[in-house]
Amino acid sequence: MNRKTLLIIAILIAYELILGASGFGGTKGLFRIVDAQNEGANMVSVSSRFIFRRERIGPQGRYHGPFLLPEFGYSPTNFLEFNASLAGTFTYQVLPYRDYRYDWQGEVFGAKVSFTQLPVAKFGIAGFFNAARANKNYLDSLILPGPGYRALITFDFSDALLTLPTLTINAGETFGSNRFYFLGAGVEIASKVFSGILEFSAEQKWGDQFFGSNTKARITPGIKVRFPFGLGLEGGIEFGLNRATPDYTAILGLNYLSPLIPGRPTPYGSITGKVVDMTTGLPVSAQVRLLKSRYGTVRTDPNTGIFTIRNVPVGVAILEVKNENYYSQALPITVEQDRVSTVQFNLKKVQPTGAIAGIVTDAINEKPLQTSIVIEGTQREIQTDPVTGFYRLQNVPVGVHTIYTKKDGYASAYGIVEVKEDATTIKDFQMVATGARFVLQGIKFDFNQATIRPESYPILDNIAKLLKENPGTIVEIQGYTDSSGSFNYNQKLSLKRAQAVLNYLVEKHGIESSRLFAQGYGELNPIAPNNIKAGRIMNRRVEFVVIGERK
């Protein structure tokens, strides 16, 4: 090897220690896999890479040597990138004789368009042209003469959560005297300093058997390290998956990333906050996340509820706090340069819930009604089924609730229900129409007296239940007799019996007396003939008439 060759190698090695890029060719990527994204507007990357490999030449021979790629990349915008690289080889030949050789092999020029507006899924298309020298002798099948393209898809799951990996898929082809197509995929798990990489790639000539003996396929584990001031180091080992691929290839590279036009340093501040229970004021252990940023999640101190986030860009930031036992909360906070902004989150505890269901019917004819069902003290209101009268209230907090049903022409019906966790409480309603008339037969009194006989109590108890569920109704209790006895006697007796029913409802069931009015009608308004026994039994009755509704 002559002095000139050694001098060139020494210069390149020194250059390698200062500069470096993310993927082969100067574009953002893994090793052979190209990322659909670029480094960002106004960013320049300069890099160089050694590729040490061993290949079979005959039954025993080997080539050893680095493959050098001084590489350059520039992104004028977030969606456009240009790149170029110089391709050369330095080889050490073992058989049939020892030989050292270094030679430039050509240049590669390329561009990439990125579509990164969507969260997670990023798309891109990369085009390139390999300007090879006539006496080329490449040791890497990636640098094939002629134009080509790559279709790019990157799933950047760190958009959703900073600690999630990035998956990139490439497919493309190279045109020229020999037409090849390329397929590959890679996963990168990134942290602030280190990134782990696993990559698969393969090239195959058009017309060859898919993944046949001539396919060059490899799998590459690797690592990247980020240093301050835009410097980065990368390394990986390619393992050939078939005989057409070198046994192994060691990759070593450095990169340097910097804005083309230096901007003003981003000012930062800090946020300190506290998360407490809204009711008790006690500290809550919770996850705190800075929305619309690449910051990870921090946890509050379980004993104090305090958290701190440092190096937050100046401006309005939105913090979200989560705990599985509380409702999530997000608050904006203004971050000032070199200052600590404070915030407190008062979380409302998530209540266990259940359900309330039932059927609403007319109290007289028992037909289903379409009505509104309301939980008192809330804005929740649903409609019953118009055919069946059925309703169901979901996600009702556990506890005791007052619900009511309302409908034009009917008195509102109320009910008190206890909701239990993950259970359904049944509550049916019978609604009373304004002007409705209940004819109660079977209410028995002592002969010629106003004393209610005990066997009549269940009938009146049901009436009391209906009155309680319809607390707005105003009812007239009407007493009637048959025509036996004098008219005046029957009037007085019917009034006393109506009053006895009123007293029973007030004293036994606590119905408000202001809702009830007693009136005796004697033998008036018979509903059956009085000249037969069966008719007289029917005429001895008590009726309830809804005469209004309290507002």
Secondary structure as UniProt FT lines:
FT   HELIX           3..18
FT   HELIX           24..26
FT   TURN            41..42
FT   STRAND          43..57
FT   TURN            58..60
FT   STRAND          61..65
FT   STRAND          67..68
FT   STRAND          71..77
FT   TURN            78..79
FT   STRAND          80..93
FT   STRAND          99..115
FT   STRAND          121..132
FT   TURN            134..135
FT   TURN            141..142
FT   STRAND          146..156
FT   HELIX           157..159
FT   TURN            162..163
FT   STRAND          166..174
FT   STRAND          180..190
FT   STRAND          194..205
FT   TURN            206..207
FT   TURN            210..211
FT   TURN            213..214
FT   STRAND          216..226
FT   HELIX           228..230
FT   STRAND          231..240
FT   TURN            243..244
FT   STRAND          248..259
FT   STRAND          268..277
FT   TURN            278..280
FT   STRAND          287..290
FT   TURN            291..292
FT   STRAND          297..299
FT   TURN            302..304
FT   STRAND          306..313
FT   STRAND          315..322
FT   TURN            324..325
FT   STRAND          329..335
FT   TURN            337..338
FT   STRAND          340..347
FT   STRAND          353..362
FT   TURN            363..365
FT   STRAND          372..375
FT   TURN            376..377
FT   STRAND          381..383
FT   TURN            386..388
FT   STRAND          390..397
FT   STRAND          399..406
FT   TURN            408..409
FT   STRAND          413..419
FT   TURN            421..422
FT   STRAND          424..426
FT   STRAND          429..431
FT   TURN            434..435
FT   STRAND          437..440
FT   TURN            447..448
FT   HELIX           454..456
FT   HELIX           457..469
FT   TURN            471..472
FT   STRAND          473..479
FT   HELIX           487..509
FT   HELIX           513..515
FT   STRAND          516..520
FT   TURN            522..523
FT   TURN            530..531
FT   HELIX           533..539
FT   STRAND          542..549
//
